[in-house]
Amino acid sequence: MDLSEVRQDYKQQLFDIADADSDPFAQLQTWLQDAEKSELPLHNAMSLATVDQNGMPQARVVLLKGVRGGGLDFYTNTDSAKAVDLQFEPRASLLFFWPELERQIRIIGECKPLCREDVERYHRTRPRNSQISAWASAQSKEVPNREALEQAWERMNQEFQGKDVPAPPHWGGYRLIAKRFEFWQGRESRLHDRIVYNPSENDTWNKSRLSP
């Protein structure tokens, strides 16, 4: 396969700055709803980019679980690699990409830990098997084999047999407080629409267009 020949011309729709909502969070919700209505799998999946203590960028996919308080919420093991990165450098970036809609959203901001009440509330909504996995997995730590992981899960399953599974002390969440948004709509001839939001005074946002 010649990757240099893989390309697509984007023709679905335009995104004019005049049509963009004055509030980037409202625009985010609109595009999330569009992705949901289009029945895209895991339309709330987003890439989270962090920087580790050696200055190396790291990226992985996490799931958006809430938009509130000026930010976007996600949950993780607080001993995981991503959490260690965020303790060292809380500034991070999120990226949504919906190729079926020819859209992406980039969000830059600073991550803050969620309160324990929020963490426990979300934990109660998770499937029981996922709750048990949160106890069984030392996320990002090396394991000798798959069997060891499954045995750890079974031990925790037996421990909580017939009981509610509480949120582990090492399970938490973060809110990325947004400082900048970029909404990207693919257009023909690579003349893409790129609308950027930067914070202004009085809790408002300035919109501008970027060259593709």
Secondary structure, DSSP 4 states (H G I P E B T S, - for coil): --GGG------S----GGGS-SSHHHHHHHHHHHHHHTT-TTTTEEEEEEE-TTS-EEEEEEE--EEETTEEEEEEETTSHHHHHHHH--EEEEEEEETTTTEEEEEEEEEEEPPHHHHHHHHHHS-HHHHHHHHH--TTS--S-HHHHHHHHHHHHHHTTTS--PPPTTEEEEEEEEEEEEEEE--GGG--EEEEEEE-STT-EEEEEE--
